[in-house]
Amino acid sequence: MSNVSAGFRLVRAGWVLVREGVVAALPGEELSGLPKFGWRMARLFTRRRALAYERSDRLAKAVVRLGPSYVKLGQFLATRPDVVGNDMALDLATLQDKMHTFPRAEAIEAIEASLGRKIGDLYTQFGDPVAAASIAQVHAADAVHDGIATKVAVKVIRPGVRRRFFQDLESYFLAARLQEKYIPSSRRLRPVEVTQTLAQTTKIEMDLRLEAAALSELGESTRDDPGFRVPSVDWERTGRDVLTMEWVDGVKMNDIAGLEAAGHDLKAIAANLIQSFLRHTLRDGFFHADMHPGNLFVEANGTIVAVDLGIAGRLGKKERRFLAEILYGFITRDYLRVAEVHFEAGYVPRQHNVAAFAQAIRAIGEPIHGQPAETISMAKLLTLLFEVTELFDMATRPELILLQKTMVVVEGVARTLDPAFNMWKTAEPVVGDWISGNLGPRGMMIDARDGARALLTLARQIPELAARTDRLSREIDLMAEHGLRFDETTADAIGKAEARYSRSGRWALWVIALTLVYIAWKII
């Protein structure tokens, strides 16, 4: 029955997308056969007033009607242009968490249940909500620290959001399974795996203790950084469903008039934002991955304060080196080195030719060098680069795609502050310092030290590895002699799983067909 209800929710979601004109806004003229017929039918059922809106506005209205979990789905898919396409990813990236607030009494109930204390014991004053998003909302409050009253921001999980999300998640998994089964060309995008990633990231985001830990980690790594910080966490008043942190007094970065009225240097703020982001990415390998202007404040002294760290990105040392050498290679027009980095990192399979790959990269780099520096977009460069690498069978790298999405947003914010923003000139000090420190003599010494540690660790594991090799050898001999055998429990589980998979697909198709017949009958 869960598959039946998931099918109904899926059909409802499809109907809302049709009525709000989202399907009609897709490039259907390029389709043929049944998909094109479906696109034309969708245009007939679209609300007339929806046709007057841009596609991004249609998306925003549709997800608001569908609820918080679809806002989160849209924001997640914005990080996967390999799945939804670059244009749709950019539209989804504009989705902002602006939802209706829930009553203060429900917030108090959630806080007391999470922390096991009365609201009066936690805060001397607890106000009404000041902002609401898909997963949580924020209240202004006062708390006492070391005998001093302090204003704090209290983030509270939206009641029932976990149950609603996991109900909708059943629909997402059903759609992904049907897509894999009936649309073979989509299997390379691994829709079920993408849905599993969404489920995992949202589970993390719904535990506010993990967001508090991310704030704490980023706060430590940026403690000595000029002009950037994150709010401090009040761990005593933080739990699974509530996060208490320092209140930030500042102007939101999307309030350009407010920034100018406060006397801020917008060009300096734009440069500081980009350099801070690149510093976190290259130096620390840990960055704020939701840096839209609504999450960025500017204090009176010009310091940028980033809030809402529910989504964070991480890059390993190999990925950081990959990014830095790519950027430096494009700056110096060393396209062969950019190509070699892809092969050294293992991103492009060895059967491809390095020189041919360098030729494809040159097709991206040369047009850029013919443009004024202030018009060159680093985010667009990375987008073009990922498009080219697909031709050479580069596997999807979720961490790099999240980086690209964040860079698109951050660069867009910087250009809003300074339309003549020179991305390359601003990035060069940070990228150059990182390269000199990590790819020069000092970097070689660090690599040698890390290699020695790895060899020492391997030497310690040699006895265990020898024992494992011996066991594996005996098991292979037994398999060669008697063949591969499943125990009874495993065989029975495989049979049941296959039956359930086929049955759920048939149920879903019947539900969708009957619903469409009902809709057509109502319209006629």
N, C-alpha and C positions, 0 to 999 in steps of 0.2 A: 504493500500500500504506500510505502514511502516513495517508491518510484512513480506511482500514479500521482500523488500530490506534487512531487517534483515536476512531473510533466505539466500539470495544470499551472504551476507557478511559472514555468518556462514559457508556456503559451501566453500567459498574461503579460510577461515581460516583452515578448515579441509584439503583442498587440499595442502596448504602450509605445514602443519604439516606432511602430508603423504610424500610429495616430499623431505622434509628435514630430513626424517628418524626418526622423533620423535615417530610416531605410531609404526614403526618397532622395535624401541628400548624397547618397553614395553614387559613385560613377557607374551607373547601371547601363549606360549606352555602350560600354565596352563588353557587356555580357552577351550571352547568346543562349538560345534554347529555353529550358525551364527556368533557370535563374533570372533571365531577362523578363520572362512573363511574370514571375513573382515580384520583381522590382516594379513593373508597370502597375500591377494590382496594388502594391503598397502606395504608390502615388495617388491612386484613386481614393484610398481610405484615409489619406493624410488630412488632418484638420487644415482648413483654408488659411487660418491665421498663422499656422506654423510655417507655411511656405514663405512668409515674409521674413523669417528669422534666418540668421547665419547657421551653419551646421553646428558650430560650437554651442550656440545658444539653444538649439534644439536638443542637443545632448544634455545640457545642463537641466533643462526643464523635464526631460524624460527621467533622468536619474533621481531628481527630487521626488517625482511621482512614485518611482519604484522603491525608494527608501534608502537608508544609510548603507546597507551592504552593497548596493549597486554603485553608490558614490565611491566606495572603497575599491570595487571591481574596476571602475573606470580609471581611478588614480593608479591602480596597479598596472593595468594594460597600457597606460601612458609610458611606463618604463619598458615596454616590450614592442618597439616599432617593428621588430622582426616578425611579430605575430599579427598586428593590426595595420601595419603600414605607417610610414612616416607622417603623412598628412593627418590620419586619424589619431595618431599618438600625440601630435601637437595640439589637436582639439581637446583630447582628453586631459592633457596637461593643464588646461585652463580651468578644470573643475576645481572649485574651491569648497572647502568644508563649511558651508553656510546652511545650517539646518535650524529647525525650530527648537527653542529651548524646552526643557521639561521642568516641572514644578520644583521649587526649592525644597519642599518637604521630601520629595523622592530623593533628592541629592543628599539630604541629611540622613535619611534612612540608609542609603548606600554607604556613606562614610562611617556611620556607627557600626554597621554590620562588618565592614572591612577591617576597621581598627579596633573594634571591641571596646570603644569608649564613647561616652556621651559627647555631643557636639559642644556643650558648654565647657567640658574639660579640655577640649582640643583648641578651641578658638574663643577669644573674648567677644568677637563679633563675626557673623557669617552672613554675607550679603546675597543679593540676587545674582543670577548668571549675567556675565558680561560678554560671553561669546559661546557659540554652540557649534559643534562639528558632528560628523557622522558617528563617531565612536564615543565622544565625551563632550562635556561642556566645562567652562571655567567660571569660578566664582571669586569675587574679591572678599578677603577676610582679614582679620587681625589675630595675631598669635603673640605669645610672650616668650622671648628667648633671653635667658639669663637676666630676668627681671625687667627687660625692655620690650615694650609693645612694638611689634613690627607688622607692616602690611605684607600680606602674602597672596599668592594666586593658588587656588585650589582646583585641580582638574579632577572631575568625577566621571566615571564610566556611565554611559547612558543605560538606564534600566532596560533589561530584556534584549540588549543589542547582541549578546552572544547567541542566545537562542534563535533570534531572527537571522543572524548571519549564517549559522550552521544549517538552518532550514533552506536558505537560499543557496548555500554551498552544495546541497544535494542536487539542485537544479543545474548548477555549473558543471558538476561532475557528469550528470546525465547528458548535457549538451556536448561535453568533451568526448565522452564515450561514443555517442552517436556520430560525432564528427569524424573520429578516428575510424569507425566501422564503415561508414557510408561515403566518406570523401577521402579516398586514398591519397590524393595530392597534399592533404593537410597533415599527414602523419609525420612528415619531417619536422613540423613545428611542435610536435609532442604536446597536444592540447591537454591531455590528462596530467602530464608532468607540470605544465604551466599552472593548472588549477591546484595541484598539490602545493606548489610554491606559494600561490596566493593564500591558501589555507594556513600554511606555516607562518608567513609574514604577518597575517592578521591576528593569529593567536598571540604572537609576540607583542603586537601593538596593543592588544586588549589587556595585557598585564602591565599596569603602570609602574610596577617595580622595575621592569626592564627598561622603560623609558627613563626612569630616574637614574639607573645605572649608566645609561648612555650619556645623559647630561653630566653625570659625575666624571665619566671618562674623558669626554670632550673638554670639560672644564679644567681637568688636570693638564691635558696636553696643550691647552691654549693659555695657560695661566700667565705666561710671560709674553704673549703675542700682543703687538700694538694694535689698539683700536678694534678688538673683537673679544667677545666673551659670551658665555651662556649663563642663565640664572642658576644660583645655588639651590640645592635640594634640602628640604627639611625632612630627614629620614624618620624622625620620630612620628611624623604625621603623614607617612606614605605607606601605602599597602597595595594590594592587588587591584583594587577598584578606586583608589584615590592617590593623587600625587600633589603634595604641597611644596611649593617652590617660592623663591624670592619674587616679589612683585617688581615689574619693570616699568619705570616711568620713562617714556620716550615717544617719539613720533613714528608711526608705521611707515615703512619704506614705500608703500603705495600711495602715501599722501604727499605728493610732490609739492603742492602749495604749502602744506604745513612745514615741510623741511625747509623750504625757502624762507618762510616767515620766521622760522627759528634761527635763521642766519647760517645754515649749514652750507658747506662747500660740496655741491653735488658731485663734481668731478672727483674730488678726493674720496668721497664715500664710495663711488663706483670702483675706483682703483683699489681701495681697501677691501671691498667685497670680493673681487676677483682674486686678489693676492692671498686673502685669508683662505678662500676655498681651495686654491691650488696648494697652499702650504699644508693644509689639513690632509689633502689627498696624497701629496708626494712625500711629505715628511712623516706623517703619522699613519697613513693608510686607513684613516677613519674619518668620514666626513658626514655632515648633515645632508641628507638626501631629499629634503623637502623644503628647499630654500626659496619658496615663493614669497613675494613681498609682504603678504599678510603675516608671515612668520618672522619678519625681520623688523626690529625697532632700532631707532637711532637716538642715543641719549644726548643730553645737552652738550657734552664735551666731544661729540662726534663718534663715540664708540658704538659699534654695531653689536646688538644683542639678538641672538638667534634663539627662538623658542620652538616648542612642539617638535621634539626629537623622536617621534614614534617611528620614523623611517630613517635608518642610518645605512651608510654604505661602507664596505671594507675592501681594501685592495692589498694583496700580498706583495712581497718585495719584487717578485717577478713582474707582476702587473704594473707596479709603479715604475720600474725600469722601462718596461714596454711603453708606457705612456710618455715618459720624459724623452726617451730616444726618438719616438715618433714625432713629437712636437719639435724637438731640436733638429731632426732630419729635414722636416719641412722648412724650417727657418733657414737652414744652410743649403737647401736643395740637394741633399744627399739621399736621393731616392733609393739607391741600392742598399744603403744602410738601413733605411726604413723597412725595406723588404726582408733583409737578413734578420732583423729583429723579430719579425713575424715567424720566421722559420725557427730561430733559436728558441723562442718561447713555446714552440709546438702548436701554434694557433693554425698554421697552414700545413696541410699534409706534405710529406717529403716528396711525393711523386710529382709535385708541380715544380716548374722551373723558376728559380729565383729571379733571373733576368727578365722573364716574361711578367712576373709579378711586379718587379720594379718599373717596368714599362707602364703597367696599369696605374701604379701610384703616381707616376710622372704626369699622367693625364689629369690627375686631381690637383697636383701641386703647381704646375706651370701656369694655368689660368689664374691662380691665386696671386702669383707674383706679379701679374700684370695689373693688379688692382691697387688702389690706395690702401694703406695699412688700416685706416680706420673703418674700412668697409668689409674687412675680412673677418668672417665668423669662425672661431675655433670649433664651436659646436657643429656648424655646418660641415666643416672639414672632417670631423669625426664621423658624421652621418654619411658623407660620401665615401669615406674610407671603409666603413662597414658594408656599404652596398657593393663595393668592389671586391672585398674579401669573400662575399658570398659566392662570387664567380669562381673562386679558388677553394671552395669547400671549407671555409673557416667555420668551425662549429660555433653555435651561439654561446656567448660568454655573458651570463646574467650580470656579473659584477661590472663589466665594461659598459653594458647597456644602461645600467642604473647610473653610472658615471656620466655617460653621454646625455641622458635625460636631465640630470641635475645641472650639467654644464649649459644645456640649452636654456634652462630656467634662469640660472645665475647670470649668464651673459645677457639675456633679455632684460633682466632687472637693471644691469649696469648700463645698457644702452637707453633705457627709459630715463635714467638719471643724467646720462651724458650721450646725446645722439651721435657725437663725433668720437665716441670711445674707441681708443686704439688697443685692441685686445693683445696684440703681440708685444707691443712696447711695454704694456703693463705686466704681462706674464713673464717677460724675459728675466727680470731679476730673480724671481722665485725658481723658475725652471733652470736657469743658469747656475744658481747656487747649488741646487740639488744635484745637477749633473756633475759639477766640479767636486762635490763632496762624496758622491756615491759611485761615479764612474772613473774617477781619477785614481791616483796612488792610494789615497786614504780608503777609497771604496774597495780597491783590490785587497788591502790589508784586512778589511772587515770580511770580505768574501773568503779569504784564506782562513781567518779565524773560525767562521761559520762552517767551512769545509772540514776543518780539523775536529770541531765538535761533533759533526755528523759521522766522521770516521770512528771517533771514540765511542759514540753511541752504538754504531754498527758492530764494533769489536765486542762490546759487552753482550750483544744479542746473539753472537755466533753459536754458543752452545744450544740455545733454544731453537735457532734456525736449523741447526743440524738435526735436532730431534724431530722437528716438524717435517723436514725433508725425508727422513727415514720413514715416518708414518705415512706420508703421502705416497712414497714409493711402494710400500706394502699394499696400500689401498688400490693403487693403479694395477698392481699384479692381480689382486683379487677380482677387480672389474674386468680385466682382460680374460681371466679364466671363466668367470661365471656370468659376465654381462652386467649391464646397468639395471638395477632393480629398485622399484618403489615399494615402501612398506604399504600396508593396507590403508592406514590412515591418510597418507599422502595421496594415494590414488583416488580414494573416496572424496577428498577435499577438492582435487582437480576436477572431478566429474560434477560436483555440486556447483563449483564456481562457473564452469562453462554453461551449465543449465540456467543458472541465475542470470548470467550475462545475456543470453539469448532471450530469455523471458522478459527481462526489463526493457530490452530494445523494442520487442513487439508491443508491450503495454504502452510505452511512450508514443509509438507511432499511432496506435489506436486513439489515444487521448488527444493527440494533436489533430488527427483527422476529424474526430467528432467535434472538437471545439471549433475548427474552421467551418464545418458544415453548419453548426449552430450560429456562428457569427454571420455567415452568408444568408441564412434564413431570416435572421433578425433584420438585416439590412433590406432584404427584398420585401 
